Amino acid sequence: MAALGPSLTAARRLVVKIGSALLVDDLGLRGDWLRGLCDDVAEWRGRGCDVVLVSSGSIALGRRVLGLPLGALPLEQAQAAAAVGQIRLARAYEEALAPHGVTTAQVLLTLEDSADRRRYLNSRATMQTLLGMGVVPIVNENDTVATDEIRFGDNDRLAAQIAVTCGADQLLLLSDVDGLYTANPKTDPAARHLPVIEQLTPEIEAMGGDPVSGLSKGGMKTKLMAARTAIAGGCAMAIAEGSVLRPLSAVANGARCSWFLAESDPQLARKRWIAAMKPKGALVVDQGAALALRQGKSLLPAGVRTVIGDFGRGDPVAITGPSGETLATGLTRYTADEARRIAGHRSDRIEAILGYTGRAALVHRDDMAL
C-alpha cells in the first residue's frame, strides 16, 4: 500500500528528520545506524537529489556526558546539555559522511527564524548556497538559546519549515512509529494504518497522540502540524519507522509509512504565497529590467529607476515597469534606503556604495511572483 504514495527515489530535494530515539539509545550514539543512514544519503545524492538532515539528539547526547537523568530537565540544564551535545552531534555526522566525500555544515535555527521575514530570507539564501555547493546541511534547533522550543518545541515542525524554506519536494520524518493510525495501535487493536492522506481534515488532525519515547519530544500531534506546513508549501511528507540500518532505502522499497500528499509543487506554492502579500513599497524598473523579469531573471539594482515607500529587508514590494504596469511582487533583499543608494548601479558597486558586501540581486527570482 505504501506504493500508493510518492516515490522517495523521485525526490529532487529531500529533507529527512531524525528523531532522538533513533540516533541515541541507553548506550549512547547508535553508530551503525548513523553510518547506514549516511550510506543512504550518499546514494540519494548520487542520484542528483539534494539532501538536508534535520537531526534531534543534541540534548540526548549532552545529558549523557553531563550525567543528567532521563525525563524532563530544567531549562538551564537542557540548554547546557544541548551545548555539550551539539558539537558531538555535528562531529558524528561529519565523520559518517566524510568517507563518501560529502561535506557537511551545521545550521542552528529556531522556528522564530522562519517567522521574521528578514531572518527567513537569510536562512533561505544560506541553505540554497550550501545545497548549490553540494553540501549536506545538518539542521537542529538552537536549543542553547531557545526557550519555547525546548519546553514545547520539536524538530518535526522545524523540519517542515526547513522543507518549505529550501523548496523541498519531499519531507521524511523518521520516527519510532510507522505512520498514522486511526487510533493508538498500542491500546486499540481496531486501529487502522493510513498509507496515504490526500487531505488534512479536522478528523485526521484529531488522531494525533502523545510521545511514546523518553528521549523524543514530538508526538503524532506535532507530526500532523508539520504535515500541514509541508503540504501547504508544496512538499509531500511521509512518516516512517526508521530504526532499520538503511531507513531511506527501506521506505523506497515499500516499508510501511504514511504519505501526506502536497497541495501543489513547492515553487508554485511559494509564488502564490508571495503574490498574496500586500506590498510595502515599489520598485520602478527600466525597459531592460522589465524584459529580464519576463524571461525569469532576478532584479538587479542596475535596472531600478525609482524606489517608492519605506520598507525593510525581506518585505514584499511591487515591481512596476516604466509605464506603470505591475510586473511582479517580490521580497526585497535590501531596505528602502539601501535600495535608493544602489539603484541604477551595477552589482559589483554595491560594496563600495554601502560599505559592506551585499547580495547581487535586489529581488531574487526565487522570491518573486510575476
N, C-alpha and C positions, 0 to 999 in steps of 0.2 A: 504493500500500500504506500510505502514511502516514495515509490517511483511516481506517484501522482503529483508530487511537489516538484519544484525546480531541481535541476541537476547541479550539484555542488561543483562538478568539474567544468561547468559552463560559466562560473563566476569570472568576471573581469576584474573586479576589485572586491576582495573578501575581508571582512572584519571578523575575527574569532575572539570570543570572550572565554576566558579560562577561569573557572571557579576555584576558590582556595582549597576546597576538599579534594579536588583532582590533583593539585600541584603539591600539596603538603599533607602528610599523614602524621601519625603519632611519632614516627621515627625521624621526621624532617622532610626535606625536599625529595620528591619522587623522581630521581634522576633518570631512570629508564623510561618513565612515562614522558618526561620532558624531551628526551632525545627522540622518542618516537614521534611526538608532536612536531618537532623541528624537522624530522625527515619528511613529514607531510608538507610542511611549509615550503621546504626546498622543492618538493615535487610540484606543488601548485605554482610556484614562481617560475619553474622550468616550463610550464605551460603558458607563460605570459601573464599570469594573474598577479596583481598587486595584493599583498597581504599585510594586514595590520593586526597586531595582537593586543587585546585589552586584558591585562592579567591581574587578577587578585593574587593575594599571597604575601604581601609585604608585612602586614601585621602578624599573620600566622607564622612567618619565618622569624620575625623580630622578637615575638613573645617567647619563642623557644630559647633564643640566645640570651634574653634577659631573665629567663626563668619565671616568666609570668604564667599564672594559671589559665586554664581554659575558661570560656564563658565571657560575659560582658566585662570590659575593663573600664576604669575611669578614663575620662577623655585624655588627661595628660599622659597616662600610661599607654593608651592606644596610639597616641601621636609619637611617643618615644619608640614604641615597637615598630611603627611604620618607618621611622627614620633609620633604625638599625636594619630593618628588613628590606627596604627599597634597594640599597646598594647591593645586597646579596641576590635579590631577585634579578636585577639588571645584569649582574655578572653571570648568573646561571644561564640566562637566555643567550648572552654573548658567547659563552663557551659552547653551548649546544648548537648554535648556528654557524659558528666560525668554520668547522670542518666542511661546510657546504659553500664556503666562500661568500657568506651573506653578512653584510654589515648591519648592525642594529643601532637603534637610537632610543634613549629613554625620554618619554614625553609624560610629564606630570600635569594633570589637568583636574578641574572640578566641573561640576555641572554649571557652576556660575560662569565659567569661561565661555559657555555657549549662549548664555543669556545676554551678556554685554556684547553689542554688535561689533565694537572695535576689537575686543579680545577674540571674538569669534572669527573675524577676518584674519587676524594674526595667526590664530591656530590653524585655520584652513590653509593659509599660504605656507606655513611651515610644513604641514602634513603633505601638501601637494608637492613641495620641493623635495622632501625626503623620499616620497614614492617615485618621483621622477628620476631620482638618482639611484634607484634600485635598493633603497634602504628599507628594512623592516622595522617600523616603529613599535616599541613596546610601551603601551599606554597604561597608566594607572592613575587612580585618584590621588591627588596631592594630600594624602592623609596627614602629613606632618603639620599642615596649616589649616586644613578644613575642619569644620566643626559639625555642621549638619550632616555632611557626607559620612562621617564616622558614626554618628549616632543613628542615622536613619538611611544613609546612602547605600548605594550598591553599584557594582560595575556593570550590571545589566543595562540600566538606563544610560550610564556613561557610554557603554559600547554602542547603543543606539544613536546617541548624539554624535559619536565619532563617525559612525557609518554615514549619517546624513551630512556631516561636515565635510568628509572627504569624498562624497559621491559614490559610496559603495553600492553595488547592486545586490549583494548578499551579506547577511549577518548570521553567524552561527554561534549560539550560546551553548557552550559545553558545560554541562552541569552534572548533578547526581541523579537526575530524572531523565527519562527518555521521551519527554514530551508532555503535552497537555491531555488531561483526562477530564471526563465529565464530573468526577468526584475524586477524592483522595483514594487511590488504589490500595493504600496500606490499611485503610479502615473500611472501605466499601468494596466488596467483591463484585458488585454490579457495575463498577466504574468502567467506562469505555474510553479507549485511547482515540484521540482525534488526529489523524495523519495530516490533514490539510484543513486550514481555516481560511475560508475565502473572504470573510468579513468579520471584523472585530466588533461583535454586537454586545450590548449590556449583559446578555445571558452568558456569553463567553467570558467576559471580564469578571462575572460573578463566580467563576470557577477557580479563581486564584486562592492559594493556600499560604501556609507559613513555612519558613525554612525548616528543613529536616536534619541539617548538619550542624554540629557545634562549631565548625570552622567557617561556614558561609553565612553571609548576612542576608542575601537575597532569597526570596521565595518565589512561588509561581506568580504572585501578585505583581512583583517588580518586573518579572519577565513579560507579563501582559502589558505593563506600562511601557516597557521597551518596545514591544511589538507595535503599539500604537504610534510611537515616534518613528520607528523604522519604516513601516509600510506607508505612512503619510509622506515620507520623504522619498518614496520610490524604491525602497530596499526590501526585498523579501527576507524573512527571518525564520530560522529554524531553531528549535530547542532539541538537544540531543544528549543522551547519556555519554559521557566522554572518558570513562575510566580505562578503555582499551588502549593499547600502546600506540595505535595509529588511528586516532579518532576521526580525522578528516576522511581518510580512506574508508573507514567503516561506514560513515554516512553516505559517501559517494557510492558505496557498494550495496546500499539498501538497508542499513541498520535502521531500526525503528526511531522515528523522530516526528516532530510536529512542525509543519511548514505554515507560515503566515504569508499569504500572497500580497505582493506590493500593489498599490493602487495605480501606479504608473512607473515610468522609468525615472532614475534619480535626477537626470538633467531636466526633464520636463517638470518634475515636481518642484525643483528648485526655482526654475524660471517662473512658475505660477506663483510661488511664494514671494518672489521679488516683485513681480508685476502687480501684486495686490497691495503693496506698500504705498503709503502716501508720501510723495517726495517732500523733502525739507528744503529743497533748493533746486537750481537748474544750472546746467552747463550748456552754453550755446556753442555749437561747433561749426567749422567751415565745411565747404563742399567736399573737400578731400577726406576729412574725417567721417562725414556722413556716408560717403561711398564705402569707406573701410568698415564701418559698422555694419552696413548691409551685407558685406562679404564675410561677416562673422569675426571680425578682428576686434582687439581691445581698443579703448580710447586712450590715446597718448596725449600728454599735455600740449604738444605742438599743434594739435588740431583744435584747441579750445580758444574761442574768441572772447567770450564773456562768462563770468561766474556770477550767479544771482543767488541771493539768500545767505543765511548763516547756518551752516551745518557742520557736523563733526565727522571725524573719521569713522567710516562704517555706516553712515546714514544713507538712506535712499535719496537719489537725486534724479530729476528728469533730464534727459539729454535731448536737446532740440536742435534742429537744423538751421541753416542760415535764413530760411524763410519763415521760421517759427513753428515748423511742423514737429510734432513729438516723434522722436526716433526710438527711444528706449527709456527704461527705468533701470538704474544701476546703483550698486553700493560703492560709494567713493572710498578710495584709499588715502585721501587727504582731507584735511579740514578746508573750510571755505577760504580762510586766509592763506593757507598753503597753496590751494588751487589757484588763487588770484596771482600769487607770486610766480608760479611756474607756468601759467597759461601762456601758450604761444611759443614756449621754449622746447628745445629738444630734450629728450630724457637724459642724455649724458650731461646736461647742465643742471640737473636737479640738485646734486650735492653742492655745487658752487653757489647756487641761489639760496638754498635752505640751510646750508651749513652741516648737513648730515646726509648720509646715503638713504635715498628713498626708493620706492618701487617704480619700475619703468612706466607702468600703466597707471593712469589716473583712475580709470574704471576697467577692471579686467573683464574679458569676455565671459568668464565663468560666473561673474557677479552681475550679469546684465540680462535683462529680458527685453527683447525687441518688440 
